[in-house]
Amino acid sequence: MARKADEQRLQKAEQLLHSQPGHKSGEYAQKIGCHRQIFNRLLVQLNDRGVLISEDDKGRLWPFSNNS
């Protein structure tokens, strides 16, 4: 059975990813007060909701934008 999404954490994670892009998942986890593994689960949940995040070669996260 899948865990229910913590809506507040999901919203905070999405907000941070958009307002402060370019950090590693551990840094974001620290900012919202959870373990890195939990934050990585939030990334999967955000992806399932259509929030696309890309990771660069250094492990930094960036919101995907189709604006070219």
N, CA, C and O of each residue as an XYZ file, in Angstrom:
272
protein
N       0.846     -1.173      0.000
C       0.000      0.000      0.000
C       0.897      1.243      0.000
O       1.851      1.321      0.774
N       0.600      2.179     -0.837
C       1.386      3.406     -0.928
C       1.078      4.317      0.251
O      -0.035      4.329      0.776
N       2.079      5.073      0.653
C       1.879      6.036      1.733
C       1.107      7.237      1.209
O       1.258      7.639      0.055
N       0.285      7.794      2.069
C      -0.440      9.001      1.683
C       0.554     10.157      1.604
O       1.458     10.278      2.431
N       0.373     10.971      0.627
C       1.257     12.121      0.449
C       1.029     13.131      1.568
O      -0.111     13.446      1.908
N       2.095     13.622      2.121
C       2.022     14.696      3.095
C       1.904     15.985      2.298
O       2.899     16.506      1.796
N       0.692     16.495      2.184
C       0.410     17.637      1.314
C       1.249     18.860      1.646
O       1.722     19.552      0.745
N       1.436     19.128      2.920
C       2.224     20.298      3.292
C       3.672     20.148      2.846
O       4.258     21.093      2.319
N       4.252     18.973      3.050
C       5.628     18.739      2.603
C       5.730     18.802      1.087
O       6.683     19.358      0.542
N       4.744     18.230      0.414
C       4.767     18.275     -1.047
C       4.721     19.714     -1.549
O       5.470     20.081     -2.455
N       3.861     20.514     -0.974
C       3.750     21.915     -1.383
C       5.026     22.681     -1.082
O       5.480     23.482     -1.900
N       5.610     22.440      0.091
C       6.849     23.120      0.465
C       7.993     22.678     -0.455
O       8.803     23.506     -0.872
N       8.061     21.396     -0.770
C       9.103     20.902     -1.664
C       8.981     21.540     -3.042
O       9.974     21.994     -3.610
N       7.770     21.575     -3.576
C       7.559     22.175     -4.890
C       7.911     23.662     -4.867
O       8.555     24.169     -5.785
N       7.488     24.345     -3.825
C       7.784     25.772     -3.700
C       9.292     26.014     -3.660
O       9.792     26.907     -4.345
N      10.014     25.233     -2.872
C      11.468     25.396     -2.780
C      12.162     25.100     -4.098
O      13.077     25.820     -4.497
N      11.732     24.051     -4.770
C      12.353     23.686     -6.048
C      12.207     24.796     -7.076
O      13.101     25.007     -7.895
N      11.095     25.499     -7.038
C      10.868     26.584     -7.996
C      11.504     27.901     -7.549
O      12.000     28.660     -8.382
N      11.494     28.175     -6.259
C      12.014     29.458     -5.781
C      13.519     29.440     -5.535
O      14.173     30.481     -5.588
N      14.069     28.249     -5.263
C      15.503     28.127     -4.980
C      16.085     26.938     -5.743
O      16.529     25.973     -5.120
N      16.092     26.985     -7.065
C      16.592     25.845     -7.837
C      18.107     25.700     -7.726
O      18.814     26.640     -7.363
N      18.584     24.502     -8.046
C      20.019     24.273     -8.139
C      20.683     23.715     -6.901
O      21.906     23.772     -6.776
N      19.890     23.170     -5.973
C      20.466     22.554     -4.771
C      20.327     21.037     -4.872
O      19.554     20.525     -5.682
N      21.081     20.332     -4.045
C      20.991     18.873     -3.985
C      19.820     18.482     -3.093
O      19.355     19.271     -2.269
N      19.352     17.251     -3.271
C      18.163     16.814     -2.528
C      18.364     16.883     -1.023
O      17.421     17.196     -0.298
N      19.560     16.600     -0.536
C      19.820     16.677      0.896
C      19.652     18.077      1.450
O      19.205     18.253      2.583
N      20.011     19.075      0.654
C      19.847     20.466      1.085
C      18.368     20.830      1.181
O      17.943     21.485      2.133
N      17.587     20.400      0.185
C      16.151     20.662      0.235
C      15.518     19.931      1.416
O      14.663     20.482      2.109
N      15.938     18.706      1.638
C      15.399     17.926      2.756
C      15.643     18.654      4.072
O      14.758     18.740      4.923
N      16.846     19.171      4.222
C      17.186     19.905      5.434
C      16.293     21.130      5.597
O      15.854     21.442      6.704
N      16.025     21.821      4.492
C      15.208     23.035      4.549
C      13.767     22.759      4.961
O      13.137     23.594      5.610
N      13.239     21.586      4.586
C      11.853     21.293      4.979
C      11.783     20.373      6.199
O      10.694     20.009      6.644
N      12.943     20.001      6.736
C      12.974     19.243      7.981
C      12.652     17.775      7.852
O      11.917     17.223      8.670
N      13.198     17.130      6.824
C      12.995     15.692      6.681
C      14.293     15.035      6.221
O      15.255     15.724      5.881
N      14.319     13.734      6.211
C      15.471     12.971      5.756
C      15.524     13.002      4.231
O      14.493     13.131      3.570
N      16.723     12.885      3.681
C      16.906     12.925      2.225
C      16.082     11.856      1.512
O      15.546     12.107      0.432
N      15.977     10.676      2.101
C      15.186      9.607      1.473
C      13.711     10.000      1.374
O      13.050      9.699      0.379
N      13.211     10.657      2.381
C      11.818     11.118      2.349
C      11.657     12.175      1.268
O      10.672     12.167      0.530
N      12.624     13.086      1.173
C      12.541     14.107      0.134
C      12.554     13.464     -1.248
O      11.827     13.901     -2.140
N      13.371     12.432     -1.433
C      13.408     11.749     -2.724
C      12.062     11.093     -3.041
O      11.665     11.034     -4.205
N      11.367     10.607     -2.033
C      10.009     10.082     -2.249
C       9.062     11.203     -2.660
O       8.181     11.010     -3.499
N       9.252     12.371     -2.063
C       8.430     13.522     -2.447
C       8.661     13.875     -3.909
O       7.719     14.245     -4.610
N       9.898     13.765     -4.379
C      10.191     14.037     -5.785
C       9.413     13.088     -6.697
O       8.899     13.494     -7.740
N       9.334     11.827     -6.294
C       8.569     10.853     -7.081
C       7.090     11.227     -7.080
O       6.431     11.156     -8.117
N       6.571     11.621     -5.933
C       5.162     12.012     -5.842
C       4.891     13.262     -6.675
O       3.854     13.363     -7.331
N       5.825     14.212     -6.646
C       5.661     15.410     -7.470
C       5.672     15.041     -8.947
O       4.879     15.568     -9.727
N       6.567     14.140     -9.329
C       6.630     13.686    -10.715
C       5.300     13.047    -11.127
O       4.805     13.278    -12.230
N       4.738     12.251    -10.236
C       3.446     11.611    -10.519
C       2.341     12.640    -10.725
O       1.350     12.366    -11.402
N       2.509     13.818    -10.145
C       1.520     14.894    -10.275
C       1.843     15.835    -11.430
O       1.154     16.833    -11.639
N       2.893     15.512    -12.178
C       3.221     16.313    -13.348
C       4.232     17.418    -13.112
O       4.478     18.227    -14.006
N       4.822     17.469    -11.926
C       5.866     18.453    -11.637
C       7.192     17.797    -12.017
O       7.669     16.893    -11.331
N       7.775     18.261    -13.110
C       8.979     17.633    -13.626
C      10.224     18.351    -13.122
O      10.330     19.575    -13.197
N      11.160     17.567    -12.610
C      12.409     18.081    -12.063
C      13.545     17.348    -12.763
O      13.504     16.129    -12.931
N      14.555     18.104    -13.165
C      15.728     17.469    -13.772
C      16.900     17.574    -12.813
O      16.945     18.456    -11.956
N      17.846     16.658    -12.973
C      19.037     16.619    -12.139
C      20.251     16.749    -13.043
O      20.361     16.048    -14.048
N      21.168     17.651    -12.685
C      22.355     17.824    -13.514
C      23.438     16.823    -13.104
O      23.225     15.990    -12.223
N      24.593     16.914    -13.750
C      25.686     15.966    -13.505
C      26.248     16.053    -12.085
O      26.910     15.123    -11.624
N      25.992     17.145    -11.402
C      26.490     17.329    -10.043
C      25.434     16.997     -8.991
O      25.672     17.187     -7.798
N      24.277     16.505     -9.418
C      23.221     16.111     -8.491
C      22.325     17.242     -8.054
O      21.528     17.079     -7.130
N      22.440     18.398     -8.704
C      21.593     19.535     -8.360
C      20.259     19.418     -9.099
O      20.202     18.930    -10.228
N      19.199     19.869     -8.447
C      17.842     19.728     -8.990
C      17.350     21.033     -9.573
O      17.582     22.111     -9.026
N      16.665     20.911    -10.693
C      16.142     22.082    -11.423
C      14.732     21.782    -11.900
O      14.478     20.696    -12.421
N      13.804     22.728    -11.733
C      12.459     22.516    -12.292
C      12.550     22.503    -13.808
O      13.229     23.341    -14.401
N      11.879     21.568    -14.425
C      11.881     21.455    -15.883
C      11.008     22.556    -16.456
O       9.901     22.806    -15.980
N      11.513     23.191    -17.458
C      10.756     24.240    -18.129
C      10.834     23.984    -19.617
O      11.909     23.713    -20.152
N       9.709     24.067    -20.282
C       9.718     23.873    -21.735
C       9.857     25.204    -22.462
O       9.655     25.274    -23.674
N      10.201     26.263    -21.726
C      10.450     27.564    -22.341
C      11.835     27.548    -22.975
O      12.833     27.360    -22.279
N      11.905     27.742    -24.270
C      13.198     27.714    -24.933
C      13.563     29.091    -25.455
O      14.628     29.264    -26.048
